[in-house]
Amino acid sequence: MHFMTALEAAWHQRNSLLCVGLDPDPAKFPAHLQGRPDAILEFCKAVVDATADLVCCFKPQIAYFAAQRAEDQLEALIEHIHLAHPDTPVILDAKRGDIGSTAEQYAIEAFERFKADAITVNPYMGRDSVDPYLAYPEKGVILLCRTSNQGGSDLQFLDVDTPRGRMKLYEHVARTVAEDWNASGNCGLVVGATFPGEIARVRELTGDMPLLVPGIGAQGGDIVATMAAGRTAKGAGLMINSSRAVLYAGRDEDFAEAARKVALDTRDAINAHR
């Protein structure tokens, strides 16, 4: 299934714009999982199974798996999501960005090894570094635009001269992706919840293009402002990510139930402003 088709179905059939980020930190796991060789997989599976009916997608962050030599557990986790929750798309949060020949290998890694439904990509090396991902027309390619970290302003908020006139660099990225790179309709953009004014500007520039919005919860992003700035006319168009607030809602054996409660509360808070 096309990533965008699956995402739109999840938005409406599950009544959810919530994306749960899977950033497993073994130091924060409950005691009964500490020291187990499969702890990352079992922790993430429990969270996934407890929250799958409440989300529009899951977003595992590859660094948290690679740092623990747990890429095999990432493969197994994505396989589990596809088998147990087949209508739930998976975004591999890898933020890849490299020259074309290397990007081809990263695309193979994401889409053929891990079998992710989408990947986050850094566009700042230009079109030829993104083409290998766009060559998979049914996979989502979600490009960094206006990121949630404060240092993003160092570059993304610079004024630049473009063929379309003078604008902020992040605005140029948004327009370029929407107007030039999205021939297969499989592109999205990352815009942080910490910058609702920029969310509104990106929505203005890109129409109904899906936006992955990190920064809710631990980073302090505001749901009300995010929804006002970024929702489409149909009350969708957003993947609002929460990671740590959901994953580590509980530290005991009932951690998955605690994760579900926070996910449910977050989904309902989002829906109150759709």
SULGI-V441032 format. One line per field, one symbol per residue. ss: DSSP state (A for helix, B for strand, O for the rest). phi: phi as a letter, one per 20 degrees, with the letter a starting at -180 (. if undefined). Layout:
BEGIN
ss = ???
phi = ???
END
This chain:
BEGIN
ss = OOAAAAAAAAAAAOOOOBBBBBOOOAAAOOAAAOOOOOAAAAAAAAAAAAAAAAOOBBBBBAAAAAOOOOAAAAAAAAAAAAAAOOOOBBBBBBBBOOOAAAAAAAAAAAAAAOOOOBBBBOOOOOAAAAAAAAOOOOOBBBBBBBOOOAAAAAAAOOBBBBOOBBBBAAAAAAAAAAAAAOOOOOBBBBBOOOOAAAAAAAAAAAOOOOBBBOOBOOOOBOAAAAAAAAOOOOOOOBBBBBOAAAAOOOOOOOAAAAAAAAAAAAAAAAAOOO
phi = .fgfffffffgefelbdedeeddfdgfdfggfdfnffdffffffgffgffcgfddeadcfefffeffdldffffgfffffffeecfedfddeeclfaafgfffgffffgfedfelfebbeceefenffedgffffdfeefcddfcceffffgfgdfdfececgeoebffffffgffffedddfemdebcecfffcfffgfffffedmegfdedeofnfenfdffffffedfefemcncdeecdffefdfcddfeffffffffffffgfffffce
END
